[in-house]
Amino acid sequence: MMDHFLPSECYGSFGEYVKARREALGKSIRGLAQELDMTPAYLSDIEKGNRYAPEKYLSRMIEMLCITGEDINLFYELAGISRNGDFPDLAEYIEKMEIVRIALRRARDLNISKAQWQDFIDEISGTNKIKE
């Protein structure tokens, strides 16, 4: 089975990612649509980027497309981009955690750079290296 697919830059859209996963698994549009309990036309529209997948389908898509590990984060990243910044895997967490909203606003106001964000991610992940 696929453990890791390709980085988000390799896909132009969420729909392209879904299509690539579906095809890699040898599933037809009709077959996957049936597994997801949606019409083939609706799934086709998602793959073409004409529609975004409603949140109610996302967890089932993960299961039916055999998405695991870090690819789940990629899946939700692309889904969020297709949903105009509505990242369904983060919304509830951000909603529940006031400190997260404060931190994000502070980072925005201070115009935190990508490198500073990476340092923060490394720090909380325990992957930061000792700087000499």
DOMARBA-973373 format. One record per residue (C-alpha): residue number from 1; residue in three letters; x, y, z. Coordinates in steps of 0.001 Angstrom, whole numbers. Each point is the difference from the previous one (the first is absolute). Example, Ala and Ser with C-alpha at 12.3 -4.5 7.8 and 13.67 -1.06 7.14 Angstrom:
// residues 2
<site><seq>1</seq><type>ala</type><X>12300</X><Y>-4500</Y><Z>7800</Z></site>
<site><seq>2</seq><type>ser</type><X>1370</X><Y>3440</Y><Z>-660</Z></site>
// end
This chain:
// residues 132
<site><seq>1</seq><type>met</type><X>0</X><Y>0</Y><Z>0</Z></site>
<site><seq>2</seq><type>met</type><X>1068</X><Y>3628</Y><Z>-370</Z></site>
<site><seq>3</seq><type>asp</type><X>1733</X><Y>1367</Y><Z>3066</Z></site>
<site><seq>4</seq><type>his</type><X>919</X><Y>3349</Y><Z>-1414</Z></site>
<site><seq>5</seq><type>phe</type><X>-1165</X><Y>1512</Y><Z>-3218</Z></site>
<site><seq>6</seq><type>leu</type><X>1419</X><Y>3262</Y><Z>-1333</Z></site>
<site><seq>7</seq><type>pro</type><X>319</X><Y>3441</Y><Z>1628</Z></site>
<site><seq>8</seq><type>ser</type><X>-2841</X><Y>2501</Y><Z>-390</Z></site>
<site><seq>9</seq><type>glu</type><X>2012</X><Y>1944</Y><Z>-2599</Z></site>
<site><seq>10</seq><type>cys</type><X>-359</X><Y>-3020</Y><Z>-2317</Z></site>
<site><seq>11</seq><type>tyr</type><X>-3763</X><Y>432</Y><Z>-153</Z></site>
<site><seq>12</seq><type>gly</type><X>-1773</X><Y>2961</Y><Z>-1497</Z></site>
<site><seq>13</seq><type>ser</type><X>-3063</X><Y>-648</Y><Z>2087</Z></site>
<site><seq>14</seq><type>phe</type><X>-1817</X><Y>-2160</Y><Z>2496</Z></site>
<site><seq>15</seq><type>gly</type><X>-1896</X><Y>-1560</Y><Z>-2903</Z></site>
<site><seq>16</seq><type>glu</type><X>3221</X><Y>-1000</Y><Z>-1747</Z></site>
<site><seq>17</seq><type>tyr</type><X>1195</X><Y>-1631</Y><Z>3209</Z></site>
<site><seq>18</seq><type>val</type><X>-3248</X><Y>-1952</Y><Z>415</Z></site>
<site><seq>19</seq><type>lys</type><X>130</X><Y>-1098</Y><Z>-3640</Z></site>
<site><seq>20</seq><type>ala</type><X>3651</X><Y>-1087</Y><Z>270</Z></site>
<site><seq>21</seq><type>arg</type><X>-735</X><Y>-2026</Y><Z>3151</Z></site>
<site><seq>22</seq><type>arg</type><X>-3093</X><Y>-1550</Y><Z>-1550</Z></site>
<site><seq>23</seq><type>glu</type><X>1849</X><Y>-970</Y><Z>-3168</Z></site>
<site><seq>24</seq><type>ala</type><X>3016</X><Y>-1334</Y><Z>1929</Z></site>
<site><seq>25</seq><type>leu</type><X>-2388</X><Y>-2308</Y><Z>1838</Z></site>
<site><seq>26</seq><type>gly</type><X>-1614</X><Y>-1106</Y><Z>-3270</Z></site>
<site><seq>27</seq><type>lys</type><X>-3408</X><Y>1365</Y><Z>973</Z></site>
<site><seq>28</seq><type>ser</type><X>-2448</X><Y>1404</Y><Z>-2523</Z></site>
<site><seq>29</seq><type>ile</type><X>-1884</X><Y>3225</Y><Z>594</Z></site>
<site><seq>30</seq><type>arg</type><X>-3219</X><Y>-2008</Y><Z>221</Z></site>
<site><seq>31</seq><type>gly</type><X>1493</X><Y>-2458</Y><Z>2468</Z></site>
<site><seq>32</seq><type>leu</type><X>1445</X><Y>2635</Y><Z>2318</Z></site>
<site><seq>33</seq><type>ala</type><X>-3147</X><Y>2121</Y><Z>-240</Z></site>
<site><seq>34</seq><type>gln</type><X>-2059</X><Y>-3005</Y><Z>1048</Z></site>
<site><seq>35</seq><type>glu</type><X>2333</X><Y>-654</Y><Z>2963</Z></site>
<site><seq>36</seq><type>leu</type><X>-358</X><Y>3648</Y><Z>1012</Z></site>
<site><seq>37</seq><type>asp</type><X>-3785</X><Y>27</Y><Z>-511</Z></site>
<site><seq>38</seq><type>met</type><X>148</X><Y>2858</Y><Z>-2500</Z></site>
<site><seq>39</seq><type>thr</type><X>-786</X><Y>197</Y><Z>-3681</Z></site>
<site><seq>40</seq><type>pro</type><X>2760</X><Y>-604</Y><Z>-2545</Z></site>
<site><seq>41</seq><type>ala</type><X>-745</X><Y>3435</Y><Z>-1476</Z></site>
<site><seq>42</seq><type>tyr</type><X>580</X><Y>1642</Y><Z>3390</Z></site>
<site><seq>43</seq><type>leu</type><X>3315</X><Y>-1849</Y><Z>461</Z></site>
<site><seq>44</seq><type>ser</type><X>987</X><Y>937</Y><Z>-3541</Z></site>
<site><seq>45</seq><type>asp</type><X>-701</X><Y>3660</Y><Z>820</Z></site>
<site><seq>46</seq><type>ile</type><X>2211</X><Y>-291</Y><Z>3104</Z></site>
<site><seq>47</seq><type>glu</type><X>2822</X><Y>-1510</Y><Z>-2048</Z></site>
<site><seq>48</seq><type>lys</type><X>-326</X><Y>2745</Y><Z>-2617</Z></site>
<site><seq>49</seq><type>gly</type><X>52</X><Y>2710</Y><Z>2680</Z></site>
<site><seq>50</seq><type>asn</type><X>-3535</X><Y>1138</Y><Z>-729</Z></site>
<site><seq>51</seq><type>arg</type><X>-1153</X><Y>-895</Y><Z>3520</Z></site>
<site><seq>52</seq><type>tyr</type><X>1639</X><Y>-564</Y><Z>3326</Z></site>
<site><seq>53</seq><type>ala</type><X>-746</X><Y>-3049</Y><Z>2072</Z></site>
<site><seq>54</seq><type>pro</type><X>-2401</X><Y>754</Y><Z>2839</Z></site>
<site><seq>55</seq><type>glu</type><X>1462</X><Y>-746</Y><Z>3400</Z></site>
<site><seq>56</seq><type>lys</type><X>-2321</X><Y>-2981</Y><Z>446</Z></site>
<site><seq>57</seq><type>tyr</type><X>1894</X><Y>-1883</Y><Z>-2735</Z></site>
<site><seq>58</seq><type>leu</type><X>3580</X><Y>719</Y><Z>1037</Z></site>
<site><seq>59</seq><type>ser</type><X>545</X><Y>-2675</Y><Z>2638</Z></site>
<site><seq>60</seq><type>arg</type><X>-1591</X><Y>-2621</Y><Z>-2258</Z></site>
<site><seq>61</seq><type>met</type><X>2244</X><Y>1118</Y><Z>-2879</Z></site>
<site><seq>62</seq><type>ile</type><X>3038</X><Y>-497</Y><Z>2215</Z></site>
<site><seq>63</seq><type>glu</type><X>-1138</X><Y>-3530</Y><Z>715</Z></site>
<site><seq>64</seq><type>met</type><X>-1019</X><Y>-915</Y><Z>-3556</Z></site>
<site><seq>65</seq><type>leu</type><X>3153</X><Y>1499</Y><Z>-1525</Z></site>
<site><seq>66</seq><type>cys</type><X>2218</X><Y>-1771</Y><Z>2572</Z></site>
<site><seq>67</seq><type>ile</type><X>1570</X><Y>3250</Y><Z>1153</Z></site>
<site><seq>68</seq><type>thr</type><X>2241</X><Y>-426</Y><Z>3032</Z></site>
<site><seq>69</seq><type>gly</type><X>2708</X><Y>1752</Y><Z>1986</Z></site>
<site><seq>70</seq><type>glu</type><X>1187</X><Y>3390</Y><Z>-1187</Z></site>
<site><seq>71</seq><type>asp</type><X>-2092</X><Y>-371</Y><Z>-3144</Z></site>
<site><seq>72</seq><type>ile</type><X>-3048</X><Y>733</Y><Z>2162</Z></site>
<site><seq>73</seq><type>asn</type><X>1452</X><Y>3446</Y><Z>698</Z></site>
<site><seq>74</seq><type>leu</type><X>634</X><Y>470</Y><Z>-3731</Z></site>
<site><seq>75</seq><type>phe</type><X>-3575</X><Y>-1066</Y><Z>-747</Z></site>
<site><seq>76</seq><type>tyr</type><X>-1425</X><Y>2534</Y><Z>2462</Z></site>
<site><seq>77</seq><type>glu</type><X>2395</X><Y>2704</Y><Z>-1206</Z></site>
<site><seq>78</seq><type>leu</type><X>-1179</X><Y>-382</Y><Z>-3572</Z></site>
<site><seq>79</seq><type>ala</type><X>-3630</X><Y>-273</Y><Z>1130</Z></site>
<site><seq>80</seq><type>gly</type><X>356</X><Y>3235</Y><Z>1972</Z></site>
<site><seq>81</seq><type>ile</type><X>1544</X><Y>1809</Y><Z>-2943</Z></site>
<site><seq>82</seq><type>ser</type><X>-2884</X><Y>-1178</Y><Z>-2198</Z></site>
<site><seq>83</seq><type>arg</type><X>-2417</X><Y>1244</Y><Z>2653</Z></site>
<site><seq>84</seq><type>asn</type><X>1447</X><Y>3543</Y><Z>-129</Z></site>
<site><seq>85</seq><type>gly</type><X>1936</X><Y>-339</Y><Z>3236</Z></site>
<site><seq>86</seq><type>asp</type><X>-2550</X><Y>-2023</Y><Z>1949</Z></site>
<site><seq>87</seq><type>phe</type><X>2274</X><Y>-2718</Y><Z>1364</Z></site>
<site><seq>88</seq><type>pro</type><X>-2440</X><Y>-2543</Y><Z>1459</Z></site>
<site><seq>89</seq><type>asp</type><X>2601</X><Y>-1859</Y><Z>2060</Z></site>
<site><seq>90</seq><type>leu</type><X>1056</X><Y>3201</Y><Z>1792</Z></site>
<site><seq>91</seq><type>ala</type><X>-3227</X><Y>1960</Y><Z>435</Z></site>
<site><seq>92</seq><type>glu</type><X>-1197</X><Y>-1801</Y><Z>3132</Z></site>
<site><seq>93</seq><type>tyr</type><X>3438</X><Y>155</Y><Z>1656</Z></site>
<site><seq>94</seq><type>ile</type><X>364</X><Y>3712</Y><Z>-713</Z></site>
<site><seq>95</seq><type>glu</type><X>-3555</X><Y>622</Y><Z>1190</Z></site>
<site><seq>96</seq><type>lys</type><X>598</X><Y>-1787</Y><Z>3321</Z></site>
<site><seq>97</seq><type>met</type><X>3414</X><Y>1485</Y><Z>734</Z></site>
<site><seq>98</seq><type>glu</type><X>-71</X><Y>3744</Y><Z>580</Z></site>
<site><seq>99</seq><type>ile</type><X>3782</X><Y>9</Y><Z>455</Z></site>
<site><seq>100</seq><type>val</type><X>412</X><Y>-1340</Y><Z>-3551</Z></site>
<site><seq>101</seq><type>arg</type><X>-2044</X><Y>2881</Y><Z>-1390</Z></site>
<site><seq>102</seq><type>ile</type><X>2035</X><Y>2448</Y><Z>2067</Z></site>
<site><seq>103</seq><type>ala</type><X>3252</X><Y>-1538</Y><Z>-1244</Z></site>
<site><seq>104</seq><type>leu</type><X>-1096</X><Y>102</Y><Z>-3621</Z></site>
<site><seq>105</seq><type>arg</type><X>-1093</X><Y>3623</Y><Z>243</Z></site>
<site><seq>106</seq><type>arg</type><X>3264</X><Y>931</Y><Z>1728</Z></site>
<site><seq>107</seq><type>ala</type><X>2009</X><Y>-1793</Y><Z>-2694</Z></site>
<site><seq>108</seq><type>arg</type><X>-2000</X><Y>1810</Y><Z>-2665</Z></site>
<site><seq>109</seq><type>asp</type><X>433</X><Y>3381</Y><Z>1642</Z></site>
<site><seq>110</seq><type>leu</type><X>3749</X><Y>-570</Y><Z>397</Z></site>
<site><seq>111</seq><type>asn</type><X>272</X><Y>-1303</Y><Z>-3559</Z></site>
<site><seq>112</seq><type>ile</type><X>1752</X><Y>-3172</Y><Z>1145</Z></site>
<site><seq>113</seq><type>ser</type><X>2176</X><Y>-1407</Y><Z>-2789</Z></site>
<site><seq>114</seq><type>lys</type><X>-106</X><Y>-3511</Y><Z>-1405</Z></site>
<site><seq>115</seq><type>ala</type><X>3375</X><Y>-690</Y><Z>1649</Z></site>
<site><seq>116</seq><type>gln</type><X>-1347</X><Y>1124</Y><Z>3394</Z></site>
<site><seq>117</seq><type>trp</type><X>-3016</X><Y>-2281</Y><Z>-439</Z></site>
<site><seq>118</seq><type>gln</type><X>2315</X><Y>-2869</Y><Z>-911</Z></site>
<site><seq>119</seq><type>asp</type><X>2069</X><Y>633</Y><Z>3141</Z></site>
<site><seq>120</seq><type>phe</type><X>-3216</X><Y>-88</Y><Z>2028</Z></site>
<site><seq>121</seq><type>ile</type><X>-1124</X><Y>-3244</Y><Z>-1638</Z></site>
<site><seq>122</seq><type>asp</type><X>3421</X><Y>-1552</Y><Z>610</Z></site>
<site><seq>123</seq><type>glu</type><X>-117</X><Y>1108</Y><Z>3634</Z></site>
<site><seq>124</seq><type>ile</type><X>-3423</X><Y>-1476</Y><Z>748</Z></site>
<site><seq>125</seq><type>ser</type><X>837</X><Y>-3134</Y><Z>-1970</Z></site>
<site><seq>126</seq><type>gly</type><X>3204</X><Y>-517</Y><Z>1935</Z></site>
<site><seq>127</seq><type>thr</type><X>2005</X><Y>23</Y><Z>-3199</Z></site>
<site><seq>128</seq><type>asn</type><X>1906</X><Y>3195</Y><Z>557</Z></site>
<site><seq>129</seq><type>lys</type><X>3731</X><Y>-387</Y><Z>-234</Z></site>
<site><seq>130</seq><type>ile</type><X>2423</X><Y>1461</Y><Z>2493</Z></site>
<site><seq>131</seq><type>lys</type><X>1317</X><Y>3216</Y><Z>-1510</Z></site>
<site><seq>132</seq><type>glu</type><X>3673</X><Y>677</Y><Z>464</Z></site>
// end
